[in-house]
Amino acid sequence: MPELVDGVGFILGIGRFMSEARALTNFAGNAVATVLIGTWTKEFDRARAARVLSGDAPFDEATLLDESPAERPRESVPA
């Protein structure tokens, strides 16, 4: 019985490592696909990407909106 416990622990350790490796591979694949599709559709801004990756233009989630400020719906103010 003790031999089985060692084997199960070994398999669980490998499973955790493989899970991390799958997550990293998935992230890298998604990043590459995003750049490729953006390049093909001519929507990838290489200069901006270089500024963001060098730290000159920090990432700002607010700039991810598709709408201009004039197109945003007004928030209703409770009376």
CNS distance restraints for C-alpha pairs under 8 A (distance, minus, plus):
assign (resid   1 and name CA) (resid   5 and name CA) 6.87 0.50 0.50
assign (resid   2 and name CA) (resid   6 and name CA) 6.67 0.50 0.50
assign (resid   3 and name CA) (resid   7 and name CA) 6.53 0.50 0.50
assign (resid   4 and name CA) (resid   8 and name CA) 6.21 0.50 0.50
assign (resid   5 and name CA) (resid   9 and name CA) 6.23 0.50 0.50
assign (resid   6 and name CA) (resid  10 and name CA) 6.23 0.50 0.50
assign (resid   7 and name CA) (resid  11 and name CA) 6.23 0.50 0.50
assign (resid   8 and name CA) (resid  12 and name CA) 6.14 0.50 0.50
assign (resid   9 and name CA) (resid  13 and name CA) 6.17 0.50 0.50
assign (resid  10 and name CA) (resid  14 and name CA) 6.35 0.50 0.50
assign (resid  11 and name CA) (resid  15 and name CA) 6.08 0.50 0.50
assign (resid  12 and name CA) (resid  16 and name CA) 6.24 0.50 0.50
assign (resid  13 and name CA) (resid  17 and name CA) 6.40 0.50 0.50
assign (resid  14 and name CA) (resid  18 and name CA) 6.08 0.50 0.50
assign (resid  15 and name CA) (resid  19 and name CA) 6.12 0.50 0.50
assign (resid  16 and name CA) (resid  20 and name CA) 6.49 0.50 0.50
assign (resid  17 and name CA) (resid  21 and name CA) 6.31 0.50 0.50
assign (resid  18 and name CA) (resid  22 and name CA) 6.08 0.50 0.50
assign (resid  19 and name CA) (resid  23 and name CA) 6.29 0.50 0.50
assign (resid  20 and name CA) (resid  24 and name CA) 6.26 0.50 0.50
assign (resid  21 and name CA) (resid  25 and name CA) 6.12 0.50 0.50
assign (resid  22 and name CA) (resid  26 and name CA) 6.04 0.50 0.50
assign (resid  23 and name CA) (resid  27 and name CA) 6.18 0.50 0.50
assign (resid  24 and name CA) (resid  28 and name CA) 6.20 0.50 0.50
assign (resid  25 and name CA) (resid  29 and name CA) 6.07 0.50 0.50
assign (resid  26 and name CA) (resid  30 and name CA) 6.14 0.50 0.50
assign (resid  27 and name CA) (resid  31 and name CA) 6.23 0.50 0.50
assign (resid  28 and name CA) (resid  32 and name CA) 6.24 0.50 0.50
assign (resid  29 and name CA) (resid  33 and name CA) 6.09 0.50 0.50
assign (resid  30 and name CA) (resid  34 and name CA) 6.07 0.50 0.50
assign (resid  31 and name CA) (resid  35 and name CA) 6.40 0.50 0.50
assign (resid  32 and name CA) (resid  36 and name CA) 6.16 0.50 0.50
assign (resid  33 and name CA) (resid  37 and name CA) 6.04 0.50 0.50
assign (resid  34 and name CA) (resid  38 and name CA) 5.98 0.50 0.50
assign (resid  35 and name CA) (resid  39 and name CA) 6.02 0.50 0.50
assign (resid  35 and name CA) (resid  44 and name CA) 6.81 0.50 0.50
assign (resid  36 and name CA) (resid  40 and name CA) 6.19 0.50 0.50
assign (resid  37 and name CA) (resid  41 and name CA) 6.12 0.50 0.50
assign (resid  38 and name CA) (resid  42 and name CA) 5.94 0.50 0.50
assign (resid  38 and name CA) (resid  43 and name CA) 5.00 0.50 0.50
assign (resid  38 and name CA) (resid  44 and name CA) 4.60 0.50 0.50
assign (resid  39 and name CA) (resid  43 and name CA) 6.18 0.50 0.50
assign (resid  39 and name CA) (resid  44 and name CA) 5.16 0.50 0.50
assign (resid  45 and name CA) (resid  49 and name CA) 6.22 0.50 0.50
assign (resid  46 and name CA) (resid  50 and name CA) 6.11 0.50 0.50
assign (resid  47 and name CA) (resid  51 and name CA) 6.33 0.50 0.50
assign (resid  48 and name CA) (resid  52 and name CA) 6.16 0.50 0.50
assign (resid  48 and name CA) (resid  57 and name CA) 7.77 0.50 0.50
assign (resid  49 and name CA) (resid  53 and name CA) 6.00 0.50 0.50
assign (resid  50 and name CA) (resid  54 and name CA) 6.02 0.50 0.50
assign (resid  51 and name CA) (resid  55 and name CA) 6.21 0.50 0.50
assign (resid  51 and name CA) (resid  56 and name CA) 5.08 0.50 0.50
assign (resid  51 and name CA) (resid  57 and name CA) 5.33 0.50 0.50
assign (resid  52 and name CA) (resid  56 and name CA) 5.92 0.50 0.50
assign (resid  52 and name CA) (resid  57 and name CA) 4.68 0.50 0.50
assign (resid  52 and name CA) (resid  58 and name CA) 5.61 0.50 0.50
assign (resid  52 and name CA) (resid  59 and name CA) 6.45 0.50 0.50
assign (resid  53 and name CA) (resid  57 and name CA) 8.00 0.50 0.50
assign (resid  60 and name CA) (resid  64 and name CA) 7.68 0.50 0.50
assign (resid  67 and name CA) (resid  71 and name CA) 5.76 0.50 0.50
assign (resid  67 and name CA) (resid  72 and name CA) 6.22 0.50 0.50
assign (resid  68 and name CA) (resid  72 and name CA) 6.64 0.50 0.50
